Amino acid sequence: MEKKTKISKKNLHNITNVINRYKKLVLLHSNDMHGDFLAENVDDKLVGGVSMLSGYIGKVREEEPNTLYCIAGDMFRGSVIDSDYRGISTIEIMNMLAPDVVTLGNHETDYGVSHLLFIEKCANFPIINANMHIKINNARLFSPYKIIELDGMKILFIGILTEEVLAQTKGDGLVGTFVDVEEAAKEVGRICNAHNAIDIDFTVLLTHIGYEEDKKLAAMLDPAFGVDVIIGGHSHTFLEKPAEVNGILIVQAGTGTDQIGRFDITVDTLHNCVADYKWRTVPIDSKHCPRDEKLETILTKYKSSTDEKYSRLVTRFSKKMTHPSRTQETELGGLFAEIMRECLHLDIMLLGSGSIRNEELGPIVLLSDLVECFPYDDSIHMLKIKGSQLKRMIAYMLRDEVWQGAHCEFYQFSDGFRVAYDRKTHKFAEFSLNGAPVDDNELYTVGLQNFTFNNTEIAFGISLDELNQNGGSRVVATSCRDILDEYLTEHQHLGREIDGRLTLLN
């Protein structure tokens, strides 16, 4: 006869504690969605879009009860549906996705801080940010953190966005934020120290500062703060596996809705840390994800409205025009910069590479295509800039940090302006305008978009005060897009080739 072992109440209690100590947590995460709401047909299957994204999130929630979905900034910008409704459509769609927590990205402020505060009231989910504040009294604009209780666990989320990426608020003198990641690290410490006493089991930083900055931030955090994971955005980084810095796992899920990040984590609730994990990006496509038909009803409502308004033909290019990288001369960048220079009678137009959101356009261009490709309808300022100042500005734009993975501002040049830059010696082999060397003492009329005009130190390492000493500045156009729309409508079959106006040596 088999002998039965009697388990004492004390041993049974210990066994129960061990079992309850380790708990499963699934963290789903997106970042930089940029209004990527609609699926696309790729190789005979639908890819991306919020309908199948919602279907996948719902499927995981049914399979794994301890599931949380978070978004690391930049829900806004990039689609006609978002732009035409100034983000209100996006919030309604996000309400259908029902994230557990969201942090702000820099593009959440594109429609103005006051509009963002209105948008927050429309959201059925918590929006967190630890550092945006009113300068006169340091009152925070948003809740800095969110504690979610799940299966007996307390999970702390903290939202971080630094001034280095939040350049859009420069025009609002009442709103401030952190200057750099060092200050951000101190604020994380303050929040963690204030809440460690309530036995936080797991801590997540939701950041929108870029992958390289995430690694810097992780290195500055005291392990005693208890930060386990950084889920980031802004740099649109695709990863094969998490980075680990200072014991903190760092992830990001690229951009758009073609994929979602997924953490399957075993949490050690005794030591409040990661006992084990698996991370991957999951493709959002019709082979893996069910559709959300209720969300599609909302999408159809907005798409029908915008299709009627934006289906007008603007132009037909002679070929498809491309913008494969923001840190190189591109066909689309050169074309758009030259159109603005010619129409506004400038010597040089410096067009922000980041204001072109698509990698290609055409050959047939509808107004909806143009708006999605170039969503920033800001004004253009004309400044008088000395040749010596212009050289400093372009040298700053081409500094080593740009090529080391940092998310820096970069600019496209109009016709006639040619630069050859030696990355090894940090000197110009050529710096000319219309075939003649740029004169250090001569003044040139240069066009800058409003965003750049308000952030010349971030963009070019030079203050606006210094530039304005040359005779001031003035607005020469109130709408970039009006210029592009009008010019392209009147000029059909345009083409553009890379002509070496920006050449990098060594």
C-alpha positions in Angstrom: 0.0 0.0 0.0 1.3 3.5 -0.9 2.2 5.5 2.1 0.6 9.0 2.1 2.6 12.0 3.3 0.8 14.3 5.6 1.5 18.1 4.9 1.4 20.3 7.9 -0.5 23.6 7.9 2.8 25.4 8.1 4.2 23.7 5.0 1.0 24.1 3.1 1.1 27.8 3.9 4.7 28.0 2.6 3.8 26.1 -0.6 0.9 28.5 -1.2 3.1 31.5 -0.7 5.6 30.1 -3.3 2.9 29.5 -5.8 1.4 33.0 -5.3 4.8 34.6 -5.4 5.2 34.2 -9.2 2.6 35.7 -11.4 2.1 36.0 -15.1 1.8 39.4 -16.7 1.4 40.1 -20.4 2.3 43.7 -21.5 1.2 44.7 -25.0 2.6 47.9 -26.3 2.5 50.3 -29.3 4.2 53.6 -30.0 4.3 56.2 -32.8 1.0 55.0 -34.3 0.7 58.4 -36.2 -2.9 57.9 -37.2 -2.1 54.6 -39.0 -5.7 53.4 -38.8 -6.4 51.6 -42.0 -5.2 48.2 -43.1 -3.2 47.8 -46.4 -3.2 44.9 -48.9 0.3 43.4 -49.0 1.0 40.2 -50.8 -2.6 39.2 -50.9 -3.2 39.7 -47.1 -4.3 42.7 -45.1 -1.6 44.2 -42.9 -1.9 46.7 -40.0 -4.8 49.0 -39.1 -6.6 49.4 -35.8 -9.4 46.9 -36.6 -7.0 43.9 -36.5 -4.9 45.5 -33.8 -8.0 45.7 -31.6 -8.9 42.1 -32.6 -5.5 40.9 -31.5 -5.6 42.8 -28.2 -9.1 41.4 -27.5 -7.9 37.9 -28.3 -4.9 38.1 -25.9 -7.1 39.5 -23.1 -9.4 36.5 -23.5 -6.5 34.1 -23.4 -4.4 35.8 -20.7 -6.5 37.5 -17.9 -3.4 39.4 -16.6 -3.0 41.5 -19.8 -2.3 45.3 -20.0 -2.0 47.4 -23.2 -0.1 50.6 -23.2 0.9 53.2 -25.8 4.2 55.1 -25.6 3.2 58.4 -27.3 2.5 59.8 -30.8 -1.0 58.6 -31.4 -1.6 61.8 -33.5 -0.4 63.0 -36.9 0.1 61.1 -40.2 -3.4 60.6 -41.5 -6.1 62.7 -43.0 -8.6 61.3 -40.5 -6.4 62.6 -37.7 -5.6 66.0 -39.2 -9.0 66.8 -40.4 -10.6 66.3 -37.0 -7.5 67.7 -35.0 -7.1 64.5 -33.1 -10.7 64.1 -31.8 -11.2 61.2 -34.3 -8.0 59.6 -33.0 -9.2 59.7 -29.4 -12.6 58.1 -30.3 -10.7 55.3 -32.1 -8.3 54.9 -29.2 -11.3 54.7 -26.9 -12.4 51.7 -28.9 -8.9 50.1 -28.5 -9.2 50.8 -24.7 -5.5 51.0 -23.7 -4.9 50.7 -19.9 -2.5 53.6 -19.9 -1.0 56.0 -22.4 1.9 58.5 -22.2 2.3 61.7 -24.3 4.5 62.0 -27.4 5.7 65.2 -28.9 3.0 65.1 -31.6 0.2 65.1 -29.0 1.0 68.9 -28.7 0.8 69.6 -32.5 -2.7 71.1 -32.2 -1.8 73.2 -29.2 -1.5 72.5 -25.5 -5.0 73.9 -24.7 -6.5 71.5 -27.4 -4.5 68.6 -25.9 -6.1 69.3 -22.5 -9.5 69.2 -24.2 -8.6 66.0 -25.9 -7.7 64.4 -22.6 -11.2 65.1 -21.3 -12.5 63.0 -24.3 -10.3 60.0 -23.5 -11.7 57.1 -21.6 -8.2 56.0 -20.6 -5.5 57.5 -18.4 -3.0 59.8 -20.0 0.1 60.2 -17.9 3.1 62.6 -18.0 5.4 63.4 -15.1 7.0 66.5 -16.3 4.8 68.9 -18.4 4.0 71.8 -16.0 2.8 75.4 -15.8 5.9 77.5 -15.3 4.4 80.1 -12.9 3.5 77.6 -10.2 5.0 74.2 -11.4 1.6 72.6 -11.4 1.6 69.5 -13.5 -0.7 69.4 -16.5 -1.3 65.6 -16.3 -1.2 62.9 -13.7 2.5 61.8 -13.5 1.8 58.1 -13.0 -0.8 55.4 -12.9 -0.9 52.4 -10.4 -2.9 49.5 -11.8 -3.9 46.6 -9.5 -4.1 43.3 -11.2 -4.3 39.8 -9.7 -3.0 41.1 -6.4 -0.1 42.9 -8.1 0.5 46.7 -8.0 2.0 47.9 -11.3 3.3 51.4 -11.5 3.5 53.3 -14.8 5.3 56.6 -15.1 5.2 58.8 -18.2 8.3 60.7 -19.4 8.8 63.3 -22.2 11.8 65.7 -22.2 12.1 69.2 -23.5 14.6 67.9 -26.1 11.8 66.2 -28.0 8.9 68.5 -27.0 9.9 71.4 -29.2 6.4 72.1 -30.3 5.6 73.9 -26.9 8.3 76.5 -27.5 5.6 78.9 -28.7 3.8 78.6 -25.4 5.7 80.5 -22.8 3.6 79.2 -19.9 4.4 75.5 -20.4 7.6 73.9 -19.3 9.1 70.4 -19.1 12.4 68.6 -18.3 15.5 69.8 -20.1 17.2 66.4 -20.4 17.3 62.8 -19.2 19.3 63.6 -16.1 16.4 65.7 -14.7 14.0 63.0 -15.9 15.9 60.4 -13.9 15.6 62.5 -10.8 11.9 62.8 -11.3 11.5 59.1 -11.7 13.4 58.6 -8.4 11.1 61.0 -6.6 7.9 59.2 -7.8 9.3 55.7 -7.1 10.5 56.7 -3.6 7.1 58.1 -2.8 5.3 54.9 -3.8 7.7 52.1 -2.8 6.2 52.0 0.6 2.9 50.6 -0.8 4.8 47.5 -2.1 4.9 48.2 -5.9 5.4 44.8 -7.5 6.4 46.0 -11.0 7.5 49.4 -12.4 7.3 50.5 -16.1 8.5 53.7 -17.6 6.5 54.8 -20.6 8.8 57.2 -22.4 8.8 59.1 -25.6 12.4 60.3 -25.8 14.0 57.9 -28.3 15.9 54.6 -28.0 19.4 56.0 -27.4 18.0 58.4 -24.7 16.1 55.5 -23.1 19.5 53.7 -22.7 21.0 56.9 -21.1 18.1 57.2 -18.8 18.3 53.6 -17.7 22.0 54.0 -16.9 21.2 56.9 -14.6 18.5 55.2 -12.5 19.3 53.9 -9.1 18.4 50.2 -8.9 16.7 50.9 -5.6 14.0 52.8 -7.6 12.8 49.4 -8.8 12.3 50.2 -12.5 11.9 47.0 -14.4 11.0 47.9 -17.9 11.2 51.0 -20.2 8.7 50.9 -23.1 9.7 53.7 -25.4 8.9 55.6 -28.6 9.9 58.6 -30.8 12.9 57.1 -32.6 10.7 54.5 -34.5 13.2 51.8 -33.5 12.6 48.1 -34.6 14.3 45.7 -32.2 15.0 42.0 -32.5 15.4 41.7 -28.7 15.2 44.0 -25.7 18.3 46.0 -24.7 19.3 45.6 -21.1 20.9 48.5 -19.3 21.5 48.7 -15.5 19.2 45.7 -15.1 16.3 47.4 -17.0 14.8 45.9 -20.1 14.2 48.5 -22.9 11.9 47.9 -25.8 10.2 49.7 -28.7 7.8 48.5 -31.4 8.8 50.5 -34.5 6.1 52.7 -35.8 2.5 52.4 -37.0 0.1 49.5 -36.5 1.8 46.8 -38.6 3.1 45.2 -35.4 2.6 45.3 -31.7 5.2 44.6 -28.9 4.4 41.7 -26.5 6.1 40.9 -23.2 5.2 37.7 -21.4 6.6 38.2 -18.0 6.8 36.2 -14.8 6.8 38.7 -11.9 8.5 37.8 -8.6 6.1 39.5 -6.2 8.4 38.7 -3.2 11.4 40.6 -4.6 9.4 42.9 -6.9 11.3 42.0 -10.1 11.3 40.1 -13.4 11.8 36.4 -12.7 11.5 35.4 -16.4 10.3 37.0 -19.6 9.8 36.5 -23.3 9.5 39.5 -25.7 8.7 39.7 -29.4 6.9 41.8 -31.9 3.7 40.3 -33.3 2.6 41.0 -36.9 -0.8 42.5 -37.2 -2.3 40.9 -40.3 -5.3 38.9 -41.4 -3.6 35.6 -40.9 -3.0 36.2 -37.2 -5.6 38.7 -36.0 -9.4 38.8 -36.0 -11.2 42.0 -37.1 -13.1 44.3 -34.8 -16.3 45.1 -36.7 -17.6 47.7 -34.3 -14.4 49.7 -34.6 -14.6 49.4 -38.4 -18.0 51.1 -38.2 -16.3 54.1 -36.5 -13.5 54.1 -39.1 -16.0 54.0 -42.0 -17.8 57.0 -40.6 -14.6 59.1 -40.6 -13.2 57.7 -43.9 -16.4 58.4 -45.8 -16.3 62.0 -44.7 -12.6 62.6 -45.5 -12.8 60.7 -48.8 -15.4 63.1 -50.0 -13.3 66.1 -49.0 -9.9 64.9 -50.1 -10.4 62.8 -53.2 -9.5 65.7 -55.5 -6.6 65.0 -57.9 -3.7 67.4 -57.2 -1.0 66.3 -59.8 0.6 63.4 -61.6 4.4 63.1 -61.2 6.5 61.7 -64.0 7.4 58.9 -61.6 7.0 57.8 -58.0 9.0 60.2 -55.8 10.8 58.9 -52.7 11.9 60.0 -49.2 13.6 56.9 -47.9 15.5 58.5 -45.0 15.2 61.8 -43.1 19.0 62.1 -42.8 19.9 62.2 -46.5 19.0 64.2 -49.6 15.7 62.9 -51.1 13.7 63.4 -54.2 10.6 64.6 -52.4 12.6 66.7 -50.0 14.4 68.5 -52.8 11.2 69.0 -54.8 9.2 70.4 -51.8 12.0 72.7 -50.7 12.5 74.1 -54.2 8.8 74.8 -54.7 8.7 76.9 -51.5 11.9 78.7 -52.4 10.7 79.5 -55.9 7.2 80.6 -54.8 8.5 82.8 -52.0 11.5 84.2 -53.9 14.0 83.1 -51.3 17.7 82.4 -51.7 17.5 79.1 -49.8 14.7 77.0 -48.3 15.6 74.7 -45.5 12.7 72.2 -45.2 12.4 69.9 -42.2 13.0 66.2 -43.3 10.7 65.1 -40.5 7.8 67.1 -41.9 7.6 64.6 -44.8 6.0 61.6 -43.2 5.8 59.0 -46.1 8.7 57.3 -47.8 7.1 57.7 -51.3 4.4 59.8 -53.1 2.8 59.4 -56.5 2.9 59.1 -59.4 -0.8 60.0 -59.0 -1.3 62.4 -56.1 -4.7 63.0 -54.5 -5.2 65.7 -51.9 -5.5 63.0 -49.3 -2.1 61.6 -50.4 -0.5 65.1 -50.1 -2.0 65.8 -46.6 -0.9 62.4 -45.3 2.6 62.8 -46.7 2.9 66.4 -45.5 0.6 66.9 -42.6 2.2 70.0 -41.1 0.4 73.1 -42.4 2.5 75.7 -40.6 3.7 79.1 -41.7 7.1 80.0 -43.3 9.4 82.7 -41.9 12.0 84.5 -43.9 15.2 85.4 -42.1 18.4 87.2 -43.2 21.3 85.0 -42.3 25.0 85.7 -42.7 27.1 83.1 -44.7 29.2 82.4 -41.6 26.1 81.7 -39.5 24.7 79.5 -42.3 27.9 77.4 -42.2 27.6 77.0 -38.4 24.0 75.9 -38.8 24.6 73.3 -41.4 27.7 72.0 -39.6 25.6 71.5 -36.5 22.9 69.7 -38.5 25.6 67.3 -39.8 27.3 66.7 -36.4 28.5 63.2 -35.4 25.5 62.7 -33.1 23.3 62.5 -36.1 25.1 59.4 -37.5 25.3 57.7 -34.1 21.5 57.0 -34.0 20.3 60.1 -32.1 16.9 61.5 -33.2 18.1 64.9 -34.5 16.5 67.5 -36.8 17.6 67.3 -40.4 16.9 69.5 -43.4 16.3 69.3 -47.2 17.9 71.9 -49.4 16.4 73.9 -52.3 18.0 74.0 -55.7 21.3 75.8 -56.1 22.5 75.3 -52.5 25.2 72.7 -52.5 27.1 71.3 -49.5 30.0 68.7 -49.4 30.9 67.9 -45.8 33.9 65.8 -44.6 32.7 63.8 -41.6 36.3 63.0 -40.6 37.7 66.5 -40.6 34.3 68.2 -39.9 35.1 70.7 -42.7 33.2 71.7 -45.8 34.8 70.7 -49.1 32.0 72.8 -50.8 29.5 75.3 -49.6 28.0 77.2 -52.5 24.9 78.9 -53.8 24.2 79.0 -57.5 27.7 78.1 -58.3 29.4 80.7 -56.2 31.0 80.1 -52.7 28.8 81.4 -49.9 30.3 84.6 -48.6 30.8 84.7 -44.8 29.7 88.4 -44.6 26.9 88.4 -47.1 23.2 88.2 -46.0 21.0 85.5 -47.6 17.3 85.2 -47.3 16.5 81.8 -45.8 13.0 80.2 -45.3 12.2 78.2 -42.2 9.0 76.5 -41.2 7.4 77.8 -38.0 8.4 74.7 -36.0 12.1 75.3 -36.9 11.8 79.1 -36.4 10.7 78.5 -32.8 13.5 75.9 -32.2 16.6 77.2 -34.0 18.8 76.1 -31.1 17.6 72.5 -31.3 17.7 72.5 -35.0 20.9 74.4 -35.8 22.6 75.2 -32.5 22.1 79.0 -32.9 19.7 81.3 -31.0 16.9 83.1 -32.8 18.0 86.3 -31.1 21.4 86.1 -32.9 19.7 85.5 -36.2 17.2 88.4 -35.7 20.1 90.8 -35.3 20.6 90.7 -39.0 17.4 92.7 -39.7 14.6 90.7 -38.1 12.3 88.1 -39.7 8.8 88.0 -41.1 6.1 85.5 -42.1 6.1 85.2 -45.8 3.4 82.4 -46.0 0.8 81.2 -43.5 0.4 77.8 -45.0 3.1 75.4 -46.4 0.4 73.1 -47.8 -1.3 75.9 -49.7 1.9 76.5 -51.5 2.5 72.9 -52.4 -1.2 72.3 -53.4 -1.3 75.4 -55.7 2.1 74.7 -57.3 1.6 71.0 -57.9 -1.9 71.6 -59.3 -0.5 74.0 -61.9 2.6 71.9 -62.7 1.9 68.4 -63.9 4.5 65.6 -64.7 7.1 67.0 -62.4 10.1 64.8 -61.7 13.2 65.0 -59.5 16.5 63.2 -59.2 19.1 63.2 -56.5 21.7 65.7 -57.7 24.3 65.7 -54.9 23.3 69.0 -53.3 24.3 67.3 -50.0 27.3 65.1 -50.2 29.0 63.4 -47.3 32.7 62.5 -47.6 34.6 59.9 -45.5 
